[in-house]
Amino acid sequence: MNQWRCWSLFLGLSFGSAACTKENPAYHCQNSTCIDPAFPYCDADGSIGGTAGVCIAVTCTAGEFGKCSGDSALTCNDTGTGYVETQCAHGCDEGTGCRICEANQTVCQNGVVAVCDASGVQTSATSCPLGCFEDQPRCRDIDASNTLSQYADMVPDPPDIDLEDAYFHVDTGEVTNHIDTPVTVPSFAVPAPNGGAPIRVFVVNKARIASANIIGYGASGVSPYQAAFALVARGDVTITGPINVSGLVGSVTLPGCDGGNGQLSEAGGIVSSGGGGGGNATDGARGGAVTGHVVGGTYGAAIGHDSLVPLRGGCQGGTDVYAGTSNILDYPTLGGGAFQISSGTRISIEGAINANGSPGRILPYQPTGYTIGGGGGGGAILLEAPSVSLGTAAKLSVQGGDGAEACTVASAMCALGGNGAKLGGVATAGFDLAFAGYDFLTAGGGGGGWGRIRVNTADGTYTTSSTSIEDGVVTAGTLHTR
């Protein structure tokens, strides 16, 4: 006899022994209630354990469908210790639970789209991560930021991609795997909106990316700025290795946000001040001056929106001009690139995404003279899906670039460059020097400002690990749906 069905007549005798002569009243449900905490669930009709009206122990997954009980569905409770009975208006299906549609009907209820055949048998059930559309029997879809969902709609059967050592070319739309194996991925060139960068959007079904470089090409004498990168996926996106976003990809030049130019003078010796750092989410820092002789470049101010709409990266750092003219002596420093992933289901990050501002350049002007660049402003990373998780090895980085310094080369006298904004510190100015008749002096370039990290989910929250890193100005928001 089951030990919980009987009591012993004598103390000290074990349950189930010959001395067990009286049935345990706790074995049966009393008014659908179980009084023994070790067996808390009343299996009234035997649907779960096979014997009607007895108390049993249950271990189940909260919210999981268990069994049908007539026209009712038994669903695991919140604590995983029993089942909750729900009356089904259209009957119960042993495979899926409550049927939610009639014959030849498609309906969307409680976050599930169900299809029933001519016999009223449910033939499919699709979970909707963003819930149901109010007046149509379909799931709500993500409405990707920067109006990119319209391009996904143009691809009826997008591919799954599984990439390692990949290259995405935002100028041509070319994609390669294992460095040089071509992969066909539909893409579209999106014109730049007011205040934003143009975008190259790639459309896929599901994506796994172990490592990738997002690149573009600039040409001498031509504006180097290329389109920002975006990936729109219907399904899951998983990133397990580093993704490096070039400064050519979505960085910008904008008045006030760009770092100002320093100056190079040949009066009384070759003397250079530092270019200012570019801005983005935070200000860059000014370039160093050679006091009494040439002033440093102004800092680039913070600009843009936390939403990353329009999408754009960091602003450029300043270079040097010949004193008294506007003749630029070197190319400005690139800001960090711009990167967007929009998934209809889930994004999981277990690697690094780097969209840092470039460090300031040092360019020889004469055998003893140098131009000193400010750092570029940090870039932009936008992740959006119903669910986003950052794992133990995840790192999202949009640091500002460090200002240049000529102290690494032969010089008569030089000053250090400022730091770009990063975890632990804001952008700092390039160091100054006092003019004292030296033949060659260089002040330091200013550091670039921090970039932006934005995460949009169904409820405005996402999962992080204690070891995941977000190196930038971080904000979160809720998804737009359609």
MITI-995096 format. One line per field, with one value per residue (C-alpha): chain; x, y, z; residue in three letters. Coordinates in Angstrom, 3 decimals. Example, Ala and Ser with C-alpha at 12.3 -4.5 7.8 and 13.67 -1.06 7.14 Angstrom:
2
chain	A,A
x	12.300,13.670
y	-4.500,-1.060
z	7.800,7.140
resn	ALA,SER
//
This chain:
482
chain	A,A,A,A,A,A,A,A,A,A,A,A,A,A,A,A,A,A,A,A,A,A,A,A,A,A,A,A,A,A,A,A,A,A,A,A,A,A,A,A,A,A,A,A,A,A,A,A,A,A,A,A,A,A,A,A,A,A,A,A,A,A,A,A,A,A,A,A,A,A,A,A,A,A,A,A,A,A,A,A,A,A,A,A,A,A,A,A,A,A,A,A,A,A,A,A,A,A,A,A,A,A,A,A,A,A,A,A,A,A,A,A,A,A,A,A,A,A,A,A,A,A,A,A,A,A,A,A,A,A,A,A,A,A,A,A,A,A,A,A,A,A,A,A,A,A,A,A,A,A,A,A,A,A,A,A,A,A,A,A,A,A,A,A,A,A,A,A,A,A,A,A,A,A,A,A,A,A,A,A,A,A,A,A,A,A,A,A,A,A,A,A,A,A,A,A,A,A,A,A,A,A,A,A,A,A,A,A,A,A,A,A,A,A,A,A,A,A,A,A,A,A,A,A,A,A,A,A,A,A,A,A,A,A,A,A,A,A,A,A,A,A,A,A,A,A,A,A,A,A,A,A,A,A,A,A,A,A,A,A,A,A,A,A,A,A,A,A,A,A,A,A,A,A,A,A,A,A,A,A,A,A,A,A,A,A,A,A,A,A,A,A,A,A,A,A,A,A,A,A,A,A,A,A,A,A,A,A,A,A,A,A,A,A,A,A,A,A,A,A,A,A,A,A,A,A,A,A,A,A,A,A,A,A,A,A,A,A,A,A,A,A,A,A,A,A,A,A,A,A,A,A,A,A,A,A,A,A,A,A,A,A,A,A,A,A,A,A,A,A,A,A,A,A,A,A,A,A,A,A,A,A,A,A,A,A,A,A,A,A,A,A,A,A,A,A,A,A,A,A,A,A,A,A,A,A,A,A,A,A,A,A,A,A,A,A,A,A,A,A,A,A,A,A,A,A,A,A,A,A,A,A,A,A,A,A,A,A,A,A,A,A,A,A,A,A,A,A,A,A,A,A,A,A,A,A,A,A,A,A,A,A,A,A,A,A,A,A,A,A,A,A,A,A,A,A,A,A,A,A,A,A
x	0.000,1.263,2.832,0.781,-2.477,-2.179,-1.162,0.748,-1.068,2.139,4.775,8.206,6.935,7.720,5.042,4.140,4.920,2.535,1.454,0.029,-3.693,-5.519,-5.759,-4.147,-6.943,-4.452,-4.067,-7.476,-8.459,-10.738,-13.103,-10.452,-7.859,-4.672,-3.403,-0.009,2.591,4.653,1.705,-0.043,-1.874,-5.354,-5.533,-9.318,-9.944,-6.610,-5.467,-1.965,-1.175,-3.719,-5.745,-8.728,-9.207,-5.767,-3.077,0.211,3.532,4.051,7.122,6.448,7.539,5.529,3.078,3.574,0.527,0.165,-3.017,-6.576,-9.289,-12.403,-12.912,-10.491,-6.714,-4.407,-1.498,1.429,1.092,3.575,5.434,5.734,3.970,0.564,-1.851,-4.441,-7.597,-8.880,-12.196,-11.706,-14.435,-13.555,-12.430,-8.967,-6.277,-3.918,-0.990,-1.493,-4.079,-7.173,-8.245,-8.771,-10.422,-13.470,-13.478,-11.677,-10.670,-7.447,-7.413,-4.901,-5.513,-3.313,-0.203,-0.805,-1.932,-3.858,-5.169,-8.024,-8.956,-12.411,-12.967,-12.110,-8.813,-6.023,-3.303,-0.777,-0.051,2.512,3.684,3.818,6.718,5.109,1.489,-1.391,-2.556,-5.791,-8.026,-6.255,-5.428,-1.647,1.287,2.535,5.884,8.783,8.794,12.547,13.997,15.013,12.098,14.051,11.211,10.033,13.185,12.666,9.184,10.789,12.498,9.863,12.338,15.467,18.424,19.843,23.497,26.223,29.415,32.964,35.811,33.183,33.356,30.362,31.041,28.617,29.606,28.737,26.630,29.161,29.428,32.182,32.608,35.960,37.525,36.937,34.020,31.116,27.755,24.560,22.660,19.942,20.765,19.503,21.141,19.102,19.594,20.769,17.992,18.483,21.186,21.880,24.090,23.051,22.483,23.277,20.625,21.105,18.006,18.160,15.969,18.279,21.899,24.849,28.037,31.217,33.429,33.111,34.500,32.128,34.042,33.791,36.314,37.316,39.342,42.011,40.499,36.947,34.743,35.566,32.215,30.273,26.885,26.032,25.457,22.097,20.939,17.180,16.293,12.973,14.382,17.164,20.498,23.439,26.869,29.619,32.800,34.131,32.522,34.663,32.916,35.170,35.115,34.225,30.875,28.331,30.567,29.731,30.961,28.593,29.187,29.652,30.025,33.321,36.512,38.085,41.396,44.647,47.341,50.827,53.140,56.639,57.202,60.088,60.281,57.812,55.074,51.849,48.788,46.418,43.129,40.006,38.201,34.933,31.664,28.679,26.747,29.161,31.486,34.946,37.837,39.836,43.226,46.359,47.826,51.332,50.575,51.475,51.840,49.063,45.700,44.351,41.301,37.905,36.092,33.264,29.947,27.447,24.710,22.057,19.338,19.461,17.058,19.683,17.027,18.436,21.266,24.751,28.143,30.617,31.816,35.301,38.265,40.154,43.465,45.829,45.629,48.469,48.320,46.454,44.791,42.101,44.454,43.991,47.296,45.906,42.633,40.399,40.174,37.190,34.520,33.266,30.948,27.197,25.715,22.082,20.562,16.765,15.382,11.781,12.491,15.753,19.309,21.988,25.450,28.369,31.169,32.381,30.968,33.483,32.512,35.153,36.330,39.703,42.780,44.191,46.703,50.285,51.482,55.017,54.879,58.626,61.531,60.974,57.303,54.036,50.266,48.474,44.923,42.142,40.373,37.147,33.870,32.677,30.186,26.709,25.290,21.532,20.095,16.363,14.292,11.503,14.292,17.950,20.595,24.236,26.202,29.309,31.696,29.564,31.182,29.582,32.184,31.805,34.801,36.096,39.476,42.572,44.194,47.514,50.879,54.226,56.190,56.540,58.782,61.981,61.132,62.555,59.617,56.141,53.043,50.772,47.429,44.160,42.184,39.075,35.906,35.570,34.484,36.104,36.603,35.354,37.342,40.340,42.110,45.427,48.286,49.551,53.104,54.565,56.370,59.967,61.895,62.299,62.684,60.000,57.070,53.868,50.906,48.581,45.334,42.043,40.166,36.899,33.537,31.602,29.255,25.747,24.420,20.667,18.672,14.956,12.864,9.214,9.118,12.159,14.355,17.086,19.355,22.991,25.653,27.788,30.768,29.216,30.497,28.698,31.281,29.248,26.195,23.524,19.762,16.863,13.443,10.433,9.965,7.661,5.377,3.233
y	0.000,3.518,4.923,8.095,6.157,4.674,5.374,3.101,1.973,1.932,4.614,3.690,1.439,2.554,3.518,0.718,-2.020,-4.751,-2.538,0.021,-0.682,2.636,4.753,8.190,10.803,13.245,10.913,11.905,15.471,16.996,19.384,19.664,20.633,18.786,19.192,17.483,20.034,17.251,16.363,19.686,19.156,17.631,15.482,15.564,13.516,11.702,13.692,14.114,11.094,8.596,8.178,10.435,12.409,11.958,14.378,14.217,16.044,17.967,19.465,21.422,24.513,27.636,28.483,25.193,23.300,19.924,18.001,18.361,17.692,17.380,20.785,22.443,22.908,22.300,24.747,24.734,27.375,30.154,28.120,24.926,22.841,22.267,23.072,25.754,24.730,26.942,26.341,26.234,27.885,25.771,22.612,21.400,19.960,17.452,18.861,22.601,23.274,25.378,25.631,29.275,29.022,27.499,25.522,27.261,30.132,31.967,33.957,35.745,35.581,35.807,36.265,33.202,32.995,29.742,28.155,25.607,23.308,22.461,20.039,22.644,20.915,23.344,22.777,25.399,27.801,30.592,32.533,36.324,37.945,41.381,40.255,40.246,42.926,44.433,44.034,41.344,37.671,38.196,38.848,42.348,42.949,45.136,48.498,48.968,52.352,54.673,53.312,50.204,47.639,48.752,47.250,43.936,43.817,43.851,40.481,37.706,34.911,36.319,33.984,32.625,33.603,31.959,33.988,33.988,36.288,38.105,41.453,43.697,46.435,49.287,50.998,48.081,45.734,42.926,40.310,37.710,34.790,33.411,36.591,36.038,33.639,35.641,35.411,36.720,38.921,41.294,44.914,48.406,51.819,54.265,58.011,60.183,61.974,65.474,65.321,61.605,59.307,57.256,53.590,50.274,47.868,44.094,41.855,38.303,35.704,34.523,35.453,34.092,36.158,34.862,37.739,40.498,43.767,46.486,48.567,51.250,52.929,56.572,58.164,60.821,64.228,62.839,62.914,59.644,59.262,56.113,54.673,53.444,49.690,48.085,44.463,43.742,40.139,38.332,35.853,35.533,37.308,35.860,37.506,35.387,37.193,40.669,43.010,46.013,48.993,51.240,54.973,55.293,53.601,56.216,58.775,62.377,65.925,68.468,72.114,72.555,68.820,68.574,69.305,72.609,72.800,73.692,75.780,75.292,78.291,78.715,82.091,81.749,78.006,75.280,75.336,73.265,73.401,70.440,69.816,69.579,66.297,65.529,65.207,62.865,61.936,64.061,66.920,66.352,68.316,71.283,70.928,72.088,75.537,76.912,79.909,83.227,81.793,79.494,78.531,74.996,73.703,74.127,71.109,69.410,69.768,66.983,66.622,64.130,62.015,59.155,57.211,57.150,58.380,59.533,57.013,58.482,57.942,60.288,63.639,64.191,65.461,68.554,68.649,71.607,74.508,76.757,79.766,82.702,80.580,77.906,75.534,72.126,70.290,66.808,64.882,65.247,62.329,60.016,59.603,56.165,54.302,53.681,50.173,48.991,45.527,45.100,41.590,40.433,37.933,38.082,39.454,37.639,39.213,37.078,39.062,42.616,45.323,48.148,51.515,53.692,57.081,57.058,58.412,61.719,61.503,62.717,63.773,64.970,68.447,68.964,66.954,68.635,69.619,67.731,68.283,67.146,65.749,65.640,62.327,61.409,61.261,57.783,56.069,54.576,51.102,50.481,47.073,46.374,43.208,41.925,40.384,41.488,39.821,40.720,37.650,37.247,38.161,40.944,44.354,47.324,50.050,53.577,55.266,58.631,58.601,59.855,63.100,62.871,63.645,64.057,62.818,59.433,60.939,63.000,66.508,69.477,69.896,68.389,67.867,64.885,64.407,64.300,61.144,60.163,59.651,56.110,54.241,56.030,59.421,62.184,63.556,65.625,68.519,68.300,69.654,73.169,74.425,77.850,79.374,80.021,80.349,76.662,75.710,73.017,72.728,70.679,70.825,67.830,67.011,66.952,63.719,62.753,62.558,59.408,57.749,56.361,52.859,52.339,49.178,48.949,45.971,45.078,46.405,48.698,46.294,43.878,41.293,41.893,39.820,41.020,40.861,42.404,45.898,48.919,51.628,54.616,56.691,53.997,54.473,52.044,52.378,50.423,49.055,50.524,47.896,47.614
z	0.000,-0.842,2.311,2.038,1.927,5.420,9.004,11.363,14.491,16.463,16.901,15.575,12.762,9.226,6.722,4.402,6.991,8.068,10.949,8.513,8.861,8.432,5.286,5.474,5.076,3.495,0.499,-0.873,-1.802,0.812,-0.993,-3.752,-1.142,-0.157,3.406,3.158,1.931,0.326,-1.944,-2.592,-5.891,-6.077,-9.220,-9.245,-12.402,-12.620,-15.695,-14.352,-12.197,-13.474,-10.236,-9.674,-6.468,-4.928,-3.750,-5.635,-5.880,-9.136,-10.776,-13.981,-15.890,-15.070,-17.864,-19.715,-21.001,-19.294,-20.133,-21.245,-18.690,-20.786,-22.406,-19.991,-20.242,-17.300,-17.294,-14.860,-12.130,-11.383,-8.738,-10.815,-8.109,-9.659,-12.462,-13.129,-14.966,-17.790,-19.518,-23.320,-25.389,-28.468,-26.715,-25.690,-27.967,-26.313,-28.231,-27.799,-25.084,-25.611,-29.228,-30.067,-33.472,-35.156,-38.422,-41.300,-39.073,-38.241,-35.020,-32.818,-29.069,-26.002,-28.113,-30.342,-33.973,-34.525,-37.728,-37.721,-40.589,-41.913,-39.030,-36.421,-35.650,-34.845,-37.451,-36.322,-33.481,-33.739,-30.705,-31.149,-29.242,-29.576,-29.172,-31.615,-34.001,-32.740,-35.807,-37.849,-37.150,-37.263,-35.003,-34.449,-36.179,-35.188,-36.940,-37.270,-36.395,-39.225,-41.340,-42.358,-42.201,-45.627,-47.122,-45.334,-46.867,-50.311,-49.657,-49.461,-48.666,-47.009,-46.363,-43.130,-42.678,-40.597,-40.926,-39.573,-40.639,-42.666,-44.440,-45.090,-47.655,-47.133,-50.371,-52.682,-50.524,-51.035,-48.266,-47.920,-45.517,-44.331,-45.718,-49.441,-50.101,-51.595,-49.822,-51.381,-48.942,-50.212,-49.405,-50.125,-50.197,-48.089,-48.716,-45.852,-43.938,-42.622,-39.950,-40.416,-42.438,-45.466,-44.586,-46.253,-44.915,-45.246,-44.980,-43.559,-41.903,-39.110,-38.504,-36.585,-36.828,-35.213,-36.374,-38.955,-40.225,-41.434,-43.955,-46.626,-48.860,-49.098,-51.858,-51.679,-52.286,-51.960,-48.872,-47.090,-45.373,-46.256,-45.310,-41.833,-41.409,-40.597,-40.423,-40.372,-39.450,-39.169,-36.657,-34.087,-34.393,-32.460,-32.278,-30.754,-31.778,-32.448,-34.949,-35.867,-37.432,-39.514,-38.956,-42.634,-41.885,-40.838,-39.128,-39.965,-40.246,-38.689,-37.763,-34.040,-33.442,-35.343,-33.467,-34.493,-36.318,-34.662,-36.337,-37.671,-37.829,-39.216,-37.562,-35.095,-35.663,-36.657,-34.010,-33.980,-31.758,-31.408,-33.164,-31.008,-30.313,-32.085,-30.187,-30.210,-27.055,-24.994,-25.802,-27.150,-25.649,-26.964,-28.541,-26.748,-27.525,-27.750,-25.592,-26.976,-30.449,-31.823,-30.325,-30.100,-31.941,-30.284,-28.849,-30.732,-28.899,-28.118,-30.704,-31.830,-30.203,-27.714,-29.968,-32.763,-35.149,-37.487,-37.389,-37.455,-35.883,-34.220,-35.502,-36.850,-34.867,-35.978,-37.789,-38.394,-40.815,-41.830,-39.506,-40.981,-43.692,-44.046,-45.835,-44.191,-43.864,-43.155,-43.298,-40.225,-37.811,-38.384,-35.741,-34.764,-37.156,-36.875,-36.460,-36.177,-35.742,-35.754,-35.098,-35.033,-32.240,-30.294,-30.232,-28.242,-27.894,-26.699,-28.327,-28.837,-31.093,-31.525,-33.027,-31.379,-32.600,-34.358,-32.555,-33.762,-36.604,-36.594,-40.024,-40.773,-42.240,-42.613,-41.241,-37.890,-38.040,-37.453,-37.640,-34.479,-34.801,-32.244,-31.559,-33.330,-31.399,-30.434,-32.738,-32.359,-31.635,-31.866,-30.936,-31.062,-30.712,-28.450,-26.328,-26.097,-23.942,-23.332,-22.228,-20.129,-22.969,-24.479,-24.943,-26.671,-27.162,-28.568,-26.963,-28.107,-29.845,-28.019,-29.157,-30.999,-29.480,-31.215,-28.213,-29.865,-32.545,-32.439,-31.263,-29.534,-27.194,-27.193,-25.074,-24.510,-26.221,-24.303,-23.558,-25.456,-23.389,-22.064,-18.938,-16.033,-17.636,-19.925,-22.846,-21.764,-23.484,-25.243,-23.137,-23.710,-24.160,-23.530,-26.493,-25.498,-28.702,-29.496,-33.133,-32.875,-30.459,-30.646,-28.272,-27.838,-29.639,-27.714,-26.955,-28.661,-26.858,-25.975,-28.448,-27.951,-27.189,-27.542,-26.781,-27.676,-26.486,-26.011,-22.449,-22.415,-20.414,-21.461,-19.847,-18.967,-17.249,-14.355,-16.733,-19.862,-20.709,-22.162,-22.858,-23.977,-23.063,-22.675,-23.002,-23.426,-25.021,-26.239,-29.726,-32.306,-33.855,-36.931
resn	MET,ASN,GLN,TRP,ARG,CYS,TRP,SER,LEU,PHE,LEU,GLY,LEU,SER,PHE,GLY,SER,ALA,ALA,CYS,THR,LYS,GLU,ASN,PRO,ALA,TYR,HIS,CYS,GLN,ASN,SER,THR,CYS,ILE,ASP,PRO,ALA,PHE,PRO,TYR,CYS,ASP,ALA,ASP,GLY,SER,ILE,GLY,GLY,THR,ALA,GLY,VAL,CYS,ILE,ALA,VAL,THR,CYS,THR,ALA,GLY,GLU,PHE,GLY,LYS,CYS,SER,GLY,ASP,SER,ALA,LEU,THR,CYS,ASN,ASP,THR,GLY,THR,GLY,TYR,VAL,GLU,THR,GLN,CYS,ALA,HIS,GLY,CYS,ASP,GLU,GLY,THR,GLY,CYS,ARG,ILE,CYS,GLU,ALA,ASN,GLN,THR,VAL,CYS,GLN,ASN,GLY,VAL,VAL,ALA,VAL,CYS,ASP,ALA,SER,GLY,VAL,GLN,THR,SER,ALA,THR,SER,CYS,PRO,LEU,GLY,CYS,PHE,GLU,ASP,GLN,PRO,ARG,CYS,ARG,ASP,ILE,ASP,ALA,SER,ASN,THR,LEU,SER,GLN,TYR,ALA,ASP,MET,VAL,PRO,ASP,PRO,PRO,ASP,ILE,ASP,LEU,GLU,ASP,ALA,TYR,PHE,HIS,VAL,ASP,THR,GLY,GLU,VAL,THR,ASN,HIS,ILE,ASP,THR,PRO,VAL,THR,VAL,PRO,SER,PHE,ALA,VAL,PRO,ALA,PRO,ASN,GLY,GLY,ALA,PRO,ILE,ARG,VAL,PHE,VAL,VAL,ASN,LYS,ALA,ARG,ILE,ALA,SER,ALA,ASN,ILE,ILE,GLY,TYR,GLY,ALA,SER,GLY,VAL,SER,PRO,TYR,GLN,ALA,ALA,PHE,ALA,LEU,VAL,ALA,ARG,GLY,ASP,VAL,THR,ILE,THR,GLY,PRO,ILE,ASN,VAL,SER,GLY,LEU,VAL,GLY,SER,VAL,THR,LEU,PRO,GLY,CYS,ASP,GLY,GLY,ASN,GLY,GLN,LEU,SER,GLU,ALA,GLY,GLY,ILE,VAL,SER,SER,GLY,GLY,GLY,GLY,GLY,GLY,ASN,ALA,THR,ASP,GLY,ALA,ARG,GLY,GLY,ALA,VAL,THR,GLY,HIS,VAL,VAL,GLY,GLY,THR,TYR,GLY,ALA,ALA,ILE,GLY,HIS,ASP,SER,LEU,VAL,PRO,LEU,ARG,GLY,GLY,CYS,GLN,GLY,GLY,THR,ASP,VAL,TYR,ALA,GLY,THR,SER,ASN,ILE,LEU,ASP,TYR,PRO,THR,LEU,GLY,GLY,GLY,ALA,PHE,GLN,ILE,SER,SER,GLY,THR,ARG,ILE,SER,ILE,GLU,GLY,ALA,ILE,ASN,ALA,ASN,GLY,SER,PRO,GLY,ARG,ILE,LEU,PRO,TYR,GLN,PRO,THR,GLY,TYR,THR,ILE,GLY,GLY,GLY,GLY,GLY,GLY,GLY,ALA,ILE,LEU,LEU,GLU,ALA,PRO,SER,VAL,SER,LEU,GLY,THR,ALA,ALA,LYS,LEU,SER,VAL,GLN,GLY,GLY,ASP,GLY,ALA,GLU,ALA,CYS,THR,VAL,ALA,SER,ALA,MET,CYS,ALA,LEU,GLY,GLY,ASN,GLY,ALA,LYS,LEU,GLY,GLY,VAL,ALA,THR,ALA,GLY,PHE,ASP,LEU,ALA,PHE,ALA,GLY,TYR,ASP,PHE,LEU,THR,ALA,GLY,GLY,GLY,GLY,GLY,GLY,TRP,GLY,ARG,ILE,ARG,VAL,ASN,THR,ALA,ASP,GLY,THR,TYR,THR,THR,SER,SER,THR,SER,ILE,GLU,ASP,GLY,VAL,VAL,THR,ALA,GLY,THR,LEU,HIS,THR,ARG
//
